[in-house]
Amino acid sequence: MSDCHGPATATLPLPEISGKQHIVAIVGPPNSGKSTLFNRLTGLRQKVANFPGVTVEHRMGRAKLGHLREIFVVDLPGVYSLQPRTEDERVTHDVLAGTMKGLPKPDAVMLILDSTNLSRHLSLAAPILSLGLPTLVILNMADDLHGRGGEVDAAELSKQLGAQVVLISASKGTGVEKVFEFLNAAPQHLPPKPPLLQLPVLQDVPKVRDWAANMSRRTNFRAPAPPLWTRRLDGIFLHPVIGPLVFLMVVVGVFQTIFAGARPMMDAVANAIQISGKWIEGTMPDNALRSLIVDGVWSGVGAVIIFLPQILLLFLFIGVLEDSGYLARAALIADRTMARIGLQGKSFIPLLSAYACAVPAIMATRTIENKRDRIATILIAPFMTCSARLPVYTLVIAAFIPEKPLLGPLFGTRAAALLGLYLLGFLAAIVTARLLKSTVLKSTRAPFILEMPPYRWPTVTSLVLRLIDRARVFLRRAGTVILAVAIVLWVLANLPLHDGHAPAIGESVAGMIGHAVEPVIRPLGFNWKIGIGLITSLAAREVIVGTLGTIYGIEGTTHSMGLQAALRQDLTPGGAAALLVFFAFAMQCMSTVAVVRRETAGWRWPIIQFAYMTVFAYVFAFLANRIVSLWF
Amino acid sequence: MQFPFNKTHESPAGPRNLTTLKKGETGILERIDMSDIDAQRLMELGFLPGHTVTRAHAAPGGDPRVFRVDGSEVALRRETAIHLILR
């Protein structure tokens, strides 16, 4: 499953590939070890890119071939055939045919197949060889094949196929030098000789399969014994009673880790940001530039970077689950429950991840092949209570709800309120999913098919590469979009200048904007100050806390009060309830909008989603204000 | 809304299909009663007429179920498995 996705998308400067550069494509079925080989060949010299106009991504990397020589390697989505039925297959087909925009036709192909499942995987050799490109056939997982008593004659297969064949283990690294040899000679490769067996009619799956069976028979392929450990482990993980318990433990473990486990690291990052901010403040003269850097940039960008440890931890978890093969089992167990809201098992892990942050969750939906299910999952993911809502919830709850024990000393009114908000988001997600799946995203009857890969040890390299890539993407966003917003906000809060001094917040441009939106948000019980917070929180939800802090800090009347006390001055209980409900439902997060745009390859879905969630939030915040105001 | 457990689909008099296989039982696939595109996808995963299919584990509650076919294991929902007819 880890083959066809993983790292996040980045724009690759494709013009780098000029006339002299050679490109070799890696093709193979899912779970054949494509990514592992790709990582072996390219290491950190890799990037993920999207082809223009399609949501399918491919990875591009440079393999070092000794003395300053490099070759481009492109890792294509995992496919079983080149019949262009799904988008993945179409992309792979177009790249290999040389008709993909933005990528020249590859000079050679590396076809990677799982040698333990050779009879079936060889089916892909037929359409690949018929392309007429120089081809290296890589039989992967040699260690597993031999370990389970299987055998194949690579030399004979090479003769039969009319192409070079190597037997390797990409995860152990054995035989990879032969792949490098092929890459080294890539410019001089000749097209393959025609295979000894006439290639079958490619559209006819049974015929292709017969051809593959014939091939493997002629090369003395002995299928390995069934994977004993996988069966044993499935006996536990898919046990009718123990299976769900393990599943529950995994879910709770993930949840606990992204909340409690990440906390010390997040605190450390927060401290580092605060201390470095203080240090900058101390070293710079008191002027506008200092204010811009400390109040604008440092606190704005810092508020987002705090989430880095949480995101990395989450991806470490997903990486282990996915590479080990457990994720497929989790999807199987979750499928029945997810089917009730019109989704499927593969939506489960992304939705769980969304409790940490919708951005990685939306990236994680790449495991869902069914496009409609994937979009539905993307559209409901931001309803899950992400960690950026917590600072807002904590502040408002602490300000308005007195702590009283409900069920014992550990579960009081405040915890209940927080739990209620989690439930609220969850319910909104279910309602939305049902709505989507019964209307615009009604599933095409495409059947739910889930392959159960054998269990394997995750490799440290692949986990580390994945984390580095995540961190890179996340920090790049913090350094661009969020930095820009922080600067713009700071400028708006400090203009127009009065006698060279920043204006009172109410008279600043930001304040004027707040006053301008006040009529719209007054029915929810919000005033202009909350209005500024709502606008700034479009960048990221938790920014409202900082914004309110700034506003109350600048303002005379609330200057000496704590944030909670100041908030009580400004909001009625009804308004507070409305604020909580609004934050539970609204899509106050530019990063999410950006990632949805990228993952759905267009503005259509993010715009619909943003409008829907905002209207949803407005309506329910209005109701919350009215209902709560009846009593308080 | 989907009813993955809607047993009314399963008529005992109907043709034997993948849902009638008990755990560990093996059958030989006769045909796939689905659209060409869906049938081709299933065939690429190993559900080929004339090949054997063995029922393996299942999700709690019995749906979806895992089938061993052509060297790999593939899970299908009941709503799909019912269209894979056995000899």
Interface residues (C-beta under 8 A of the other chain):
Chain A: Y80 S81 Q83 R85 T116 N117 S119 R120 S123 V205 P206 R209 A223 D234 G235 L238 P240 G243 P244 A328 L332 I333 D335 R336 A339 R340 G342 G345 R434 S438 R445 A446 P447 F448 I449 L450 E451 M452
Chain B: M1 Q2 P4 M34 S35 I37 D38 Q40 R41 L42 M43 E44 L45 G46 L48 P49 G50 A56 H57 A58 A59 P60 G61 D63 P64 V66 D70 G71 S72 E73 V74 A75 L76 R77 E79 T80
